[in-house]
Amino acid sequence: MNKTMTEIRWHGRGGQGAKTACLLLADAAFASGKHVQGFPEYGPERMGAPITAYNRISDVPCTIHSNIYNPNYVVVVDESLLHAVDVTAGLDPEGAIVINSPREPEELRPLLRGYTGKVCTIDARKISERYLGRYFPNTPMLAAIVKVSGVLDPDQFIADMEASFHHKFATKPQVIEGNMNCLIESMKEVRGL
């Protein structure tokens, strides 16, 4: 695994916030002094259609400008994609896959096409509905990948996200509190570490 650069591939469905989470991760990594890339793969996206987004996070400038074919980590925002997309294609067995699911990691391993690396799950629905009042899977998945990958210091990540939310939602403090609680709880709830 490249120790100077971490590559993350996101799989979700249009409207679930995978692209937004990818960009928030890039913002948080940039705030912590990292070199970053965060971008979606555009195609004929529509609500509910599979989408892919990518992050590169590095201690040195990122000179690669392409999609990510051999990620260190994969985030699956919608468990149903395990049946529709080869989410483990090229995934480094020394990395991990993080799946939004109420199920235990080992229950999902048979769906991962022989992937032998670490499998982690988090029930993003339960957490987001508890703290945000609606199903927004991207916030829990963002915290989960930070926890699993170790790409950012968790305390610094939480502090940077709080500052970002205070800026973006200055007139909606209830949104800030819910999102912060969601991030903090999600880091505790990841299974399979």
N, C-alpha and C positions, 0 to 999 in steps of 0.2 A: 504494500500500500504506500503510495506517495505521501511522505510525511509533511511536505510543504504545501500540498494542495489537497483539498477534499472536494470530491464531486458528488453531487446529490441529484437524483432524478425523481421528480414528482409525477405520480399518476393520479388523475382525478376525473371528474366529470364536469362539464361546463356548468357554472353556477355554484360549485361547491367551495370555491375560494382557493384552489391549489395554486393558481397563478399569484393571487394576492399573498398567500403564505410564503411562496418562493421569493417574492419581492421584499416582504417584511424581513425575511431571513437575511437577504442581501443588505438591507438597510442596517440591521443590527450588527452584522459582521463588519460593515464599513465603519460604523460608529465605534467599534472596538479596535480599529486600526488595521483591519485586514484588507487585502485586495479582493474584490468580489466581481462576480457576474451573476445575474439573475434574469432569466428570460424564458418566455413560453415558446413552444413550437406551434406556429400558427398553421392552421389548415381550415377546413370547413366547419369550424366550431359552432355549436349551437347548444342550447340548454340541454344538459344530460348526455351529450356526446363525450367520448373519451378525449382527454387533453393531456399533454405532457409539458412539464416545465423543468428548468434546470438551474442549479446553483454550482458555481465554482467559488471556493473560499480558500485563499492562499496567503501565506506570509510574504510572498514575493509577487510581482506583477504577473497577471494571467495573460499569457501570450497566445493561448489557444482560443480560437473563435469558431466553434462548431457545436453541434449537439453533443451530448454526453452518451457514449456507447458502452463504457465500462465504468459505471459509477461505483463509488465506495459504499454509498447508501441509497436506498430506494424508499420513498414514502408513498403508500397507497391510501388515498383519501377515501376511496369507495371499495369496500370488500368485493362487490360484484365484479370488479375489473379482473379479479383473479381468474375468472372463467373466460374473459373476453380478450385479455391482453397478456402477452408474455412479460410480466412485470420484472421477472428476474433475469431477463436477457442481459448478458454481460456483467451481472452484478458480482463484485469481488466477494469471494467467500470469507475473507477476513473482515468484511464490513458487516452490514445488517440490512434487513428490510423491516420497516415499521408499518403495520397495517391497522387501519381503523376497523376494529371489530370487538364485540363483547366476548368473543371466544378466546381461549387460551392459545398461545403461540403454537404448541404442538398439534393442536386440532387443525391448523391451517397448513402445516408443512406439506401434507400430501397434495395440496393444490399448487405448490411452488415449483413444479417441473424439475425436481431433483436438486434444488438449491440446498447446499449443505451448511451454509453460514447461519449466523444468528437471526432468529425470527422474534420480533417484538410486536405486541399488540397494545392498543389503548382503545377504550370505549369512548370515542369522541362525542357520540350522540349524548350519552348520559352526562358527561361533564359539561358540554355546551348548553344543554337544556337546563341543567342545574344552575349555572352561573349567568347564562345569557338569555335564558327564557325561550330560546329557539335553537334549532339545529344549525349550527355554524361549525362544521368540522375542522376548518382551517386553523383556528386558534389552538385547539388541543394538539393537532398534528404538528404545528410549528414548534410548540414546546417539547413534544415527544422527540422530534429529530434532533433538537439541540441536546436533550438529555442523552439519547442513545449514541450520537456521533461524538459528543465531547468537543465539537468544533469551536464552541464558544464557552467561556466561563459562565456557568449558570447564573450566578449572582449578578454578574455584569450584564448578561442578557436580560434579566428581569429589570434591572435598573434602566437599561437603554430602551426597552419596550415601554416602560412606564413613562419615560420622557417623551417618547414618540407619541404615545396615546394622549398625553396631556396637550401636546401640540395639535394633533389631528382632531381631538374631541374636546376642545377647551369649553365649549358650551354644553356639553353632555357628560357631566361627571359620572352619571350612573353607568354609562358605557365603559368608562375607564375602569371603574371598580370591578364590573363584571368580567371584563377581558383580563384584568390582572389576576383575579381569583382563578379564572379558567387556566391561565398559563401556569400559575403556581401549582394548582391541583394536578394538572396534566403531567408535570414533571415527577410527581409522586406516584402517579397511577400507571406508568408504563410497566407492562409485564414482559418478562423474558430477558431482563438485563443480566 
